[in-house]
Each structure stands twice: as structure tokens, then as C-alpha cells.
Amino acid sequence: MYCNYCGKVIQEDAHICVSCGKCVGMHVPQKKLIRPRSGRKIAGVALAFAEYFDLDVSLIRVVWVLVAVFGGTGILAYIVCWVVIPSEPEVKAEAVQTASSQTGSVVTGT
């Protein structure tokens, strides 16, 4: 196997190139733009963008309000995003109970 960055020969099961130190052979999961169920204020659109771009949700909310007030398109964009961005799948109580009984932990909450 060859390093994608420096082109040197590396071991087949290597995760780091010994020549250049870059990570190789590891698959980086893609981020998905979804509206989380917890932490929403209205529909979770600002929280979805904040998690996707790894920014503070307050900053996204302030920018969104400024665009809505001064640009006028913020409200329409919010509604479009509310419809287009999928919501996070709902976790069934049975699945949570099964997972907690397998790990031996106690799960509380809604």
C-alpha cells in the first residue's frame, strides 16, 4: 500500500504514514445536515446548521435574525430549510430500554 500524501510504501494495516505522519486508510464519516430533536427553539434549523458547520448556535441564530430583519429573506429561508432538512430519527423507548439493559446503565429522561 502507498501513502496518498507522500507516495511512500507503507504497511497494509497502517493507519499513519511513518514518513509524513498523515492519517491513511481511515474512513472519515460524512456529516449529515439534520435537525436534532433536543435543543430546538422553533424547528431546529439553526441548531442543524450550527452542528453541521461546528459553530455556536447563538451566532447562527443572531445572523439568521439579522438576515430576517434587514434582508427580508430570512423568514422564507427558515421555512424552506424547515421543510427540506430532515429531522433526526425518533428513538423508540424500547430501543433505549434494550440498549440500557445490555450495557447495564440506567437511562432517564423523555
Long-range contacts (C-beta under 8 A, 24 or more apart in sequence): 1-25, 33-85, 34-85, 34-86, 34-87, 34-88, 35-82, 35-85, 35-86, 35-87, 35-88, 36-88, 37-87, 37-88, 37-90, 42-78, 43-78, 43-82, 44-87, 45-78, 45-81, 45-82, 45-85, 48-81, 48-85
